[in-house]
Amino acid sequence: MKNMFLLLLIVFISNLSATIINIPVDQATIQEGINVAVDGDTVLVQPNTYFENINYNGKNLIVGSLFITTQDTAYISQTIIYGNQDSIVVTFESGEDSTAILSGFTIENGDDGIHCFNSSPIIKNCIIQNYYDYTDAILIYGEYSSPIIKENRFINNYMGIRISSSQDTTIIEKNFFINNLNDGICVMESFAIIENNEFHSNEIGVCIWVSNVLLRGNLFLNSTLTGVSCYTSSAIIEYNILDNNSLNGIYCSSGNEYYHHTTIRNNLITNNERGILCHSWDGIKIINNSIIENQYGIVESSSEIFIINNIIDGNINDFDFYLYSPPPIIAYSCLSESLPVHSIDGGGNIVSNPLFVDPENGNFHLLESSPCIDTGTAFFEWEGNIIVNLEESEYFGVAPDMGCYEWQGVNVNECEIEKSLVNIYNYPNPFNPTTTINFSIPKESAIDLIVYNIKGQKVKNLVKNNLEKGNHSVVWLGKDEAGKSVSSGIYFYKLNVNGKTESIKKCLFLK
């Protein structure tokens, strides 16, 4: 509540000279509101479908639905900018800066959704959907583009976000990408920071081409090809979860003398065909990852790779190294089998059961008795090159642990890539008329699974029972307790385990 009041103060009180232009009361269309506005004004748009294309024309304005004044997410799906098929729906092309804000809309139709050329607006809390036929939900291009894109939903597009030839840094955080036919995000010859996003059922979650990218704290699930693809780029890929992607968790290809500073560290990589595939890459660093229950853990072809402080366990094949490739250097890692013949032992490796807390239910934290605790290395040098150099503040105990989770002194809620003991999600999302909510519990428990509307009112109690340990699913038919179909909008489902709230997730019902 305090955050909402703070937002209202920022939007409406901090600049007392700003004007609020109400659409359609003061002006008939959003574009007409923009045309009469000046820098600092707010164009406030009432719920409706607006058949138009808008251009900020260099003005640094706030254009938003009633979401920006109420924080009621129902207004996002009720306020639609539905563009003409042959034009861009929202355009920033005249040097707009971060005080130009677009917030609280559903963006549909049009040639592309949003174009950002040599501009740096903030785009947040929008649903951008249904851009097929090789179009982009958001296209960012031009040397001087550095927008902030946060808390949006990208649904059923050919590509979610494409960044091309931008030498300033785009920030993409806390967005949700689902069912995009090609990439959730594609970064081409550009700079980007991509943090704390969720990628579900896209062909590729993030594709990086000849770019400099920080990829941190993201969740990649059920990609039809690959979670992350990286081509001839400098990337730091850290603190991500990559689970159940059909082909690869991470794919790196065609590094060269300039682009060889790619580091893959502190990721949880599970249930992919290949956890990490490295092809024709020099000097790639694979550090402190947990690579578990894939068909192949690490596959290497014509690449020079360093594998340090990892747990590689439960894979059908831990390694697949091509004999004509440079032998990989493996050190201070916990393996389920002895080192492969075509590799170099850098020292400190162990062949052991890592002793996870509950691997059957996806909890890969270490038990207190784990042999992986304090058995990694904080410093590793090879042929005069420093591969690992950790500060004491980066680990607990006398040495780093192997794998992605530090055991000693880590609070579960503080772990950047924490995978909940209770894993819950629904699919499809958005849905019409039904969705299946899947969840797993680590032990037999009393379960309450309840659906609420956007106002916090109880809609439907889906489960109220004692359930056994393991995986469970329940179908919600989009109806309330009386059997009446609910209206379109955002709903929350809350999972209580033994009287304690373990998770609250959002789903979108579209009629």
C-alpha positions as CSV (number, residue, x, y, z in Angstrom):
1,M,0.0,0.0,0.0
2,K,2.9,2.4,0.8
3,N,4.4,1.7,-2.6
4,M,1.1,2.5,-4.3
5,F,0.8,5.9,-2.5
6,L,4.4,6.6,-3.3
7,L,3.8,6.0,-7.0
8,L,0.8,8.3,-7.0
9,L,2.8,11.0,-5.3
10,I,5.6,10.6,-7.9
11,V,3.1,10.7,-10.8
12,F,0.8,13.4,-9.7
13,I,2.3,15.6,-7.0
14,S,6.1,15.8,-7.6
15,N,5.5,18.1,-10.5
16,L,2.6,20.4,-9.6
17,S,2.7,22.1,-13.1
18,A,2.0,18.8,-14.9
19,T,-1.4,18.3,-16.5
20,I,-3.5,15.2,-16.5
21,I,-5.2,14.7,-19.9
22,N,-8.1,12.2,-19.6
23,I,-8.9,10.0,-22.6
24,P,-11.6,10.1,-24.0
25,V,-13.0,12.9,-21.8
26,D,-10.5,15.6,-22.6
27,Q,-9.3,14.3,-26.0
28,A,-11.0,11.6,-28.1
29,T,-7.9,9.5,-28.8
30,I,-4.6,8.7,-27.1
31,Q,-2.7,10.4,-30.0
32,E,-4.7,13.6,-29.7
33,G,-3.8,13.6,-26.0
34,I,-0.1,13.2,-26.8
35,N,-0.4,16.0,-29.4
36,V,-1.7,18.6,-26.9
37,A,0.5,17.5,-24.0
38,V,3.9,18.9,-23.0
39,D,6.8,17.3,-21.2
40,G,5.9,16.0,-17.7
41,D,2.2,15.6,-18.5
42,T,0.2,12.4,-18.0
43,V,-2.2,11.0,-20.6
44,L,-4.6,8.9,-18.5
45,V,-6.6,6.4,-20.6
46,Q,-9.9,5.0,-19.6
47,P,-10.7,1.3,-20.2
48,N,-11.7,0.6,-23.8
49,T,-10.2,-0.6,-27.1
50,Y,-8.5,2.1,-29.0
51,F,-8.0,1.5,-32.7
52,E,-5.0,3.7,-33.3
53,N,-1.3,3.9,-33.6
54,I,0.6,6.3,-31.3
55,N,3.9,8.2,-31.5
56,Y,5.4,10.1,-28.6
57,N,6.9,12.6,-31.1
58,G,9.8,13.4,-28.8
59,K,7.7,14.3,-25.8
60,N,8.6,12.9,-22.3
61,L,5.1,12.0,-21.1
62,I,3.5,9.3,-19.0
63,V,0.9,7.5,-21.1
64,G,-1.0,5.0,-18.9
65,S,-4.2,3.2,-18.2
66,L,-6.0,3.4,-14.8
67,F,-3.5,0.8,-13.6
68,I,-1.0,3.7,-12.9
69,T,-3.4,5.3,-10.5
70,T,-5.0,2.2,-8.9
71,Q,-2.4,-0.6,-9.3
72,D,-5.4,-2.7,-10.3
73,T,-4.0,-5.1,-12.9
74,A,-7.4,-5.8,-14.4
75,Y,-7.1,-2.4,-16.2
76,I,-4.2,-3.8,-18.2
77,S,-6.3,-6.3,-20.1
78,Q,-9.3,-3.8,-20.3
79,T,-7.3,-1.0,-21.9
80,I,-6.2,-2.1,-25.4
81,I,-4.3,-0.2,-28.1
82,Y,-5.2,-2.1,-31.2
83,G,-3.1,-0.8,-34.1
84,N,-3.6,-0.8,-37.8
85,Q,-2.1,-3.9,-39.4
86,D,0.5,-2.1,-41.5
87,S,1.8,0.3,-38.9
88,I,3.7,0.2,-35.6
89,V,1.4,0.5,-32.7
90,V,3.6,2.5,-30.3
91,T,6.6,4.5,-31.6
92,F,9.5,6.1,-29.8
93,E,11.9,7.6,-32.4
94,S,12.7,11.2,-31.4
95,G,15.1,10.8,-28.5
96,E,12.6,10.2,-25.7
97,D,14.3,9.6,-22.3
98,S,13.4,7.6,-19.2
99,T,10.7,10.1,-18.2
100,A,8.7,8.9,-21.2
101,I,6.7,6.0,-19.8
102,L,4.2,3.6,-21.3
103,S,2.3,1.6,-18.7
104,G,-0.7,-0.5,-18.2
105,F,-1.9,-1.5,-21.7
106,T,-2.5,-4.5,-23.8
107,I,-0.8,-4.0,-27.2
108,E,-2.1,-5.9,-30.2
109,N,-2.3,-5.9,-34.0
110,G,-0.1,-3.6,-36.1
111,D,3.0,-4.5,-38.1
112,D,5.1,-4.6,-34.9
113,G,4.0,-3.8,-31.3
114,I,6.5,-1.2,-30.1
115,H,9.5,0.4,-31.9
116,C,12.2,2.2,-30.0
117,F,14.7,4.0,-32.2
118,N,17.5,6.0,-30.6
119,S,15.3,6.5,-27.6
120,S,15.3,5.4,-23.9
121,P,11.7,5.2,-22.5
122,I,10.4,3.0,-19.8
123,I,7.9,0.3,-20.9
124,K,6.2,-1.5,-18.0
125,N,3.2,-3.4,-16.9
126,C,1.9,-4.1,-20.4
127,I,0.7,-7.3,-22.2
128,I,2.1,-7.4,-25.7
129,Q,0.7,-10.3,-27.6
130,N,-0.1,-12.0,-30.9
131,Y,2.6,-10.6,-33.1
132,Y,3.2,-13.5,-35.6
133,D,4.6,-13.6,-39.2
134,Y,8.2,-12.6,-38.3
135,T,7.2,-9.6,-36.4
136,D,8.4,-8.3,-33.0
137,A,6.5,-7.4,-29.9
138,I,9.2,-4.8,-29.2
139,L,12.0,-3.8,-31.6
140,I,14.9,-1.7,-30.1
141,Y,17.4,-0.4,-32.6
142,G,19.7,2.5,-33.2
143,E,23.0,3.2,-31.5
144,Y,21.6,5.4,-28.7
145,S,18.7,3.3,-27.5
146,S,18.7,2.2,-23.8
147,P,15.1,1.6,-22.7
148,I,14.0,-0.1,-19.5
149,I,11.5,-2.9,-20.1
150,K,10.0,-4.3,-16.9
151,E,7.1,-6.3,-15.5
152,N,5.5,-6.9,-18.9
153,R,4.0,-10.1,-20.4
154,F,5.0,-11.2,-23.9
155,I,2.5,-13.8,-25.1
156,N,2.2,-15.7,-28.4
157,N,4.5,-13.6,-30.5
158,Y,7.0,-14.5,-33.2
159,M,9.7,-12.8,-31.1
160,G,9.2,-11.0,-27.8
161,I,12.0,-8.4,-27.8
162,R,14.6,-7.8,-30.5
163,I,17.6,-5.5,-29.8
164,S,19.7,-4.6,-32.8
165,S,22.8,-2.4,-33.2
166,S,22.4,-0.6,-29.9
167,Q,25.6,0.5,-28.1
168,D,23.8,1.8,-25.0
169,T,22.5,-0.8,-22.5
170,T,18.9,-2.0,-22.6
171,I,17.6,-3.2,-19.2
172,I,15.0,-6.0,-19.3
173,E,13.8,-7.2,-15.9
174,K,10.9,-9.0,-14.3
175,N,9.1,-9.8,-17.5
176,F,7.2,-13.0,-18.4
177,F,7.7,-14.6,-21.9
178,I,5.4,-17.5,-22.9
179,N,4.7,-19.3,-26.2
180,N,6.8,-17.0,-28.4
181,L,7.4,-18.9,-31.7
182,N,11.1,-17.9,-32.0
183,D,13.0,-16.1,-29.3
184,G,11.8,-14.6,-26.1
185,I,14.6,-12.1,-26.4
186,C,17.2,-11.7,-29.3
187,V,20.2,-9.4,-28.7
188,M,22.1,-8.6,-31.9
189,E,25.3,-6.5,-31.8
190,S,24.1,-4.7,-28.7
191,F,24.5,-4.4,-25.0
192,A,21.9,-5.6,-22.5
193,I,21.2,-6.6,-18.9
194,I,18.6,-9.3,-18.6
195,E,17.6,-10.0,-15.0
196,N,14.9,-11.9,-13.1
197,N,12.6,-12.8,-16.1
198,E,10.6,-16.0,-16.7
199,F,10.7,-17.8,-20.0
200,H,8.1,-20.5,-20.6
201,S,7.6,-22.6,-23.7
202,N,9.4,-20.4,-26.2
203,E,11.5,-21.9,-29.0
204,I,14.6,-20.2,-27.5
205,G,14.5,-18.2,-24.3
206,V,17.4,-15.7,-25.0
207,C,19.5,-15.6,-28.1
208,I,22.7,-13.6,-28.0
209,W,24.5,-12.6,-31.3
210,V,27.8,-10.7,-31.3
211,S,26.8,-8.8,-28.1
212,N,27.8,-8.0,-24.6
213,V,25.1,-9.3,-22.2
214,L,24.6,-9.9,-18.5
215,L,22.0,-12.7,-18.0
216,R,21.2,-13.1,-14.3
217,G,18.6,-14.7,-12.1
218,N,16.2,-15.8,-14.9
219,L,14.1,-19.0,-15.2
220,F,14.0,-20.9,-18.4
221,L,11.4,-23.7,-18.7
222,N,10.2,-26.0,-21.4
223,S,11.9,-24.3,-24.4
224,T,11.2,-26.2,-27.5
225,L,14.9,-25.9,-28.5
226,T,17.2,-24.1,-26.1
227,G,17.1,-22.0,-22.9
228,V,20.0,-19.7,-23.9
229,S,21.9,-19.6,-27.2
230,C,25.1,-17.5,-27.3
231,Y,27.0,-16.9,-30.6
232,T,30.3,-15.1,-30.8
233,S,29.5,-12.9,-27.8
234,S,30.8,-11.8,-24.4
235,A,28.3,-13.0,-21.9
236,I,28.0,-13.6,-18.2
237,I,25.4,-16.2,-17.6
238,E,24.8,-16.5,-13.8
239,Y,22.3,-17.5,-11.2
240,N,19.7,-18.8,-13.7
241,I,17.6,-22.0,-13.6
242,L,17.4,-23.9,-16.8
243,D,15.0,-26.8,-16.6
244,N,13.3,-29.2,-19.1
245,N,14.4,-27.4,-22.3
246,S,14.0,-29.8,-25.1
247,L,17.5,-29.6,-26.6
248,N,20.0,-27.5,-24.7
249,G,20.1,-25.6,-21.4
250,I,22.9,-23.4,-22.7
251,Y,24.5,-23.4,-26.2
252,C,27.6,-21.5,-27.0
253,S,29.1,-21.4,-30.5
254,S,31.7,-19.7,-32.6
255,G,33.7,-17.7,-30.2
256,N,36.8,-15.9,-31.4
257,E,39.8,-13.9,-30.2
258,Y,37.8,-10.9,-29.2
259,Y,34.6,-12.5,-27.9
260,H,36.0,-15.1,-25.5
261,H,35.0,-13.7,-22.1
262,T,32.0,-15.8,-21.6
263,T,31.4,-17.2,-18.1
264,I,28.7,-19.6,-17.1
265,R,28.5,-19.7,-13.3
266,N,26.1,-20.5,-10.4
267,N,23.4,-21.9,-12.6
268,L,21.1,-24.8,-11.9
269,I,20.8,-26.8,-15.1
270,T,18.4,-29.8,-15.0
271,N,16.4,-32.1,-17.3
272,N,17.7,-30.9,-20.6
273,E,18.9,-33.1,-23.4
274,R,22.3,-31.4,-23.1
275,G,23.0,-29.2,-20.1
276,I,25.7,-27.1,-21.7
277,L,26.9,-27.5,-25.3
278,C,30.1,-25.6,-26.3
279,H,31.1,-25.6,-30.0
280,S,34.1,-23.8,-31.5
281,W,34.7,-21.5,-28.5
282,D,37.9,-20.4,-26.8
283,G,38.3,-19.9,-23.1
284,I,34.8,-20.5,-21.9
285,K,34.5,-20.8,-18.1
286,I,32.0,-23.1,-16.5
287,I,32.1,-22.4,-12.7
288,N,30.0,-23.4,-9.7
289,N,27.1,-24.8,-11.6
290,S,24.9,-27.8,-10.7
291,I,24.4,-29.8,-13.9
292,I,21.9,-32.6,-13.0
293,E,19.7,-35.2,-14.6
294,N,20.3,-34.2,-18.2
295,Q,20.9,-36.7,-21.0
296,Y,24.3,-35.2,-21.4
297,G,25.9,-32.9,-18.8
298,I,28.5,-31.0,-20.8
299,V,29.1,-31.5,-24.5
300,E,32.3,-30.0,-26.1
301,S,33.3,-29.7,-29.7
302,S,36.4,-27.8,-30.9
303,S,36.3,-25.7,-27.8
304,E,38.7,-24.8,-25.0
305,I,36.7,-24.9,-21.7
306,F,37.4,-24.8,-18.0
307,I,35.1,-26.8,-15.7
308,I,35.7,-25.6,-12.1
309,N,33.7,-26.1,-8.8
310,N,30.7,-27.8,-10.5
311,I,28.5,-30.7,-9.5
312,I,27.8,-32.9,-12.4
313,D,25.5,-35.7,-11.3
314,G,22.6,-37.9,-12.3
315,N,23.1,-37.4,-16.0
316,I,22.8,-40.3,-18.4
317,N,26.2,-39.2,-19.7
318,D,28.1,-36.6,-17.7
319,F,30.4,-35.6,-20.6
320,D,30.6,-36.0,-24.4
321,F,34.0,-34.6,-25.6
322,Y,35.0,-34.9,-29.2
323,L,38.5,-36.4,-29.5
324,Y,39.7,-33.8,-32.0
325,S,38.8,-31.0,-29.7
326,P,41.1,-29.3,-27.1
327,P,40.9,-31.4,-23.9
328,P,38.8,-29.6,-21.3
329,I,40.3,-28.8,-17.9
330,I,38.2,-30.1,-15.0
331,A,39.1,-29.2,-11.4
332,Y,37.5,-29.1,-8.0
333,S,34.3,-30.7,-9.2
334,C,32.0,-33.4,-7.9
335,L,31.4,-36.1,-10.6
336,S,29.3,-39.2,-10.6
337,E,32.0,-41.1,-12.7
338,S,35.7,-40.8,-13.2
339,L,37.2,-38.1,-15.5
340,P,36.7,-38.9,-19.2
341,V,39.9,-39.9,-21.1
342,H,39.9,-36.8,-23.3
343,S,40.2,-34.3,-20.4
344,I,42.9,-32.8,-18.2
345,D,42.7,-33.3,-14.4
346,G,43.2,-29.9,-12.9
347,G,43.1,-31.3,-9.3
348,G,40.6,-31.4,-6.5
349,N,38.0,-33.5,-8.2
350,I,35.9,-36.1,-6.3
351,V,33.7,-38.9,-7.5
352,S,30.9,-39.0,-5.0
353,N,27.2,-38.7,-4.3
354,P,26.8,-34.9,-3.6
355,L,24.0,-35.6,-1.1
356,F,21.3,-33.2,-2.1
357,V,18.4,-32.4,0.3
358,D,15.6,-33.8,-1.9
359,P,16.6,-34.3,-5.5
360,E,13.4,-36.2,-6.3
361,N,11.4,-33.0,-5.8
362,G,13.9,-30.6,-7.3
363,N,15.7,-29.4,-4.1
364,F,19.4,-29.5,-4.9
365,H,20.7,-27.7,-1.8
366,L,23.4,-29.7,0.0
367,L,22.9,-31.7,3.1
368,E,25.2,-30.8,6.0
369,S,27.1,-34.1,5.4
370,S,27.7,-33.3,1.7
371,P,31.3,-33.9,0.4
372,C,30.8,-30.8,-1.8
373,I,30.9,-28.4,1.2
374,D,34.2,-26.4,1.5
375,T,35.8,-28.5,-1.3
376,G,35.8,-26.1,-4.2
377,T,38.5,-23.5,-4.8
378,A,38.5,-19.7,-4.5
379,F,41.5,-19.4,-6.9
380,F,42.5,-21.3,-10.0
381,E,45.2,-20.4,-12.5
382,W,46.0,-22.2,-15.7
383,E,49.1,-21.5,-17.8
384,G,49.3,-18.0,-16.4
385,N,45.7,-17.2,-16.9
386,I,43.4,-16.7,-13.8
387,I,40.3,-18.7,-14.3
388,V,38.7,-18.4,-10.8
389,N,39.4,-15.6,-8.3
390,L,36.6,-15.3,-5.6
391,E,36.6,-12.9,-2.8
392,E,36.0,-14.2,0.7
393,S,32.6,-12.4,0.8
394,E,31.5,-14.6,-2.2
395,Y,31.4,-17.8,-0.2
396,F,31.0,-19.2,3.3
397,G,33.4,-21.4,5.3
398,V,37.0,-22.1,4.5
399,A,36.5,-22.6,0.8
400,P,33.7,-22.3,-1.8
401,D,31.3,-25.2,-2.1
402,M,30.9,-27.2,-5.3
403,G,27.7,-26.5,-7.2
404,C,25.4,-23.5,-7.4
405,Y,24.2,-23.5,-3.8
406,E,26.4,-22.5,-0.9
407,W,25.4,-24.5,2.1
408,Q,26.7,-22.8,5.2
409,G,24.9,-19.7,6.4
410,V,22.7,-19.2,3.4
411,N,19.1,-18.1,4.0
412,V,16.8,-19.9,1.6
413,N,14.9,-16.7,0.8
414,E,18.1,-14.9,-0.1
415,C,19.4,-17.4,-2.6
416,E,19.3,-15.7,-6.1
417,I,18.3,-18.8,-7.9
418,E,16.3,-20.4,-5.2
419,K,14.0,-23.2,-6.6
420,S,11.1,-23.5,-4.2
421,L,10.5,-26.7,-2.3
422,V,7.0,-26.3,-3.6
423,N,7.2,-25.9,-7.3
424,I,3.9,-24.6,-8.8
425,Y,2.8,-23.3,-12.2
426,N,-0.2,-23.4,-14.5
427,Y,-0.4,-24.2,-18.2
428,P,-1.7,-22.9,-20.5
429,N,-1.4,-19.3,-19.3
430,P,-3.2,-17.3,-20.5
431,F,-6.0,-19.8,-20.8
432,N,-9.6,-20.3,-22.2
433,P,-11.6,-22.0,-20.9
434,T,-9.4,-24.3,-18.7
435,T,-5.9,-24.4,-17.2
436,T,-4.1,-27.1,-15.3
437,I,-2.3,-26.1,-12.1
438,N,0.7,-28.4,-11.4
439,F,2.6,-28.5,-8.1
440,S,4.9,-30.7,-6.1
441,I,5.3,-31.1,-2.4
442,P,8.3,-32.6,-0.6
443,K,6.3,-34.6,1.9
444,E,2.7,-35.6,2.8
445,S,0.9,-32.4,3.8
446,A,-2.4,-30.6,4.3
447,I,-3.0,-28.7,1.1
448,D,-5.3,-25.7,0.3
449,L,-5.3,-24.5,-3.3
450,I,-7.5,-21.4,-3.6
451,V,-8.2,-19.0,-6.6
452,Y,-8.8,-15.3,-5.9
453,N,-9.8,-12.4,-8.1
454,I,-7.9,-9.2,-8.5
455,K,-9.8,-7.7,-5.5
456,G,-8.6,-10.5,-3.2
457,Q,-12.1,-12.1,-3.1
458,K,-12.1,-15.9,-3.0
459,V,-13.3,-17.4,-6.3
460,K,-12.8,-21.1,-6.0
461,N,-11.3,-23.6,-3.6
462,L,-9.7,-26.2,-5.9
463,V,-8.1,-28.5,-3.3
464,K,-8.6,-28.9,0.4
465,N,-7.2,-32.3,1.4
466,N,-4.1,-34.2,2.7
467,L,-1.9,-35.2,-0.2
468,E,1.0,-37.5,-0.5
469,K,4.6,-36.4,-1.3
470,G,5.2,-35.9,-5.0
471,N,3.7,-34.2,-8.1
472,H,0.0,-33.2,-8.3
473,S,-2.2,-31.4,-10.8
474,V,-5.7,-30.0,-10.7
475,V,-7.8,-28.5,-13.5
476,W,-9.6,-25.1,-13.0
477,L,-12.5,-24.8,-15.4
478,G,-12.6,-21.0,-15.1
479,K,-15.7,-21.1,-12.8
480,D,-16.5,-19.9,-9.3
481,E,-17.9,-21.9,-6.4
482,A,-21.4,-21.6,-7.8
483,G,-20.3,-23.1,-11.2
484,K,-20.6,-19.7,-12.9
485,S,-18.0,-18.8,-15.5
486,V,-15.7,-16.0,-14.4
487,S,-15.0,-12.9,-16.4
488,S,-11.8,-12.2,-18.3
489,G,-8.9,-10.9,-16.2
490,I,-6.0,-11.7,-13.9
491,Y,-6.5,-14.2,-11.1
492,F,-4.3,-15.4,-8.3
493,Y,-3.9,-19.0,-7.1
494,K,-2.5,-19.5,-3.6
495,L,-1.0,-22.7,-2.3
496,N,-1.1,-23.3,1.5
497,V,0.9,-26.2,2.8
498,N,0.1,-27.2,6.4
499,G,-1.5,-23.8,7.0
500,K,1.4,-21.8,5.7
501,T,1.3,-19.9,2.4
502,E,4.1,-21.3,0.2
503,S,3.3,-19.7,-3.1
504,I,1.1,-17.2,-4.9
505,K,1.0,-17.1,-8.7
506,K,-0.9,-15.2,-11.3
507,C,-2.9,-16.5,-14.3
508,L,-4.7,-14.7,-17.0
509,F,-8.2,-15.8,-18.2
510,L,-9.0,-14.5,-21.7
511,K,-12.4,-15.1,-23.3
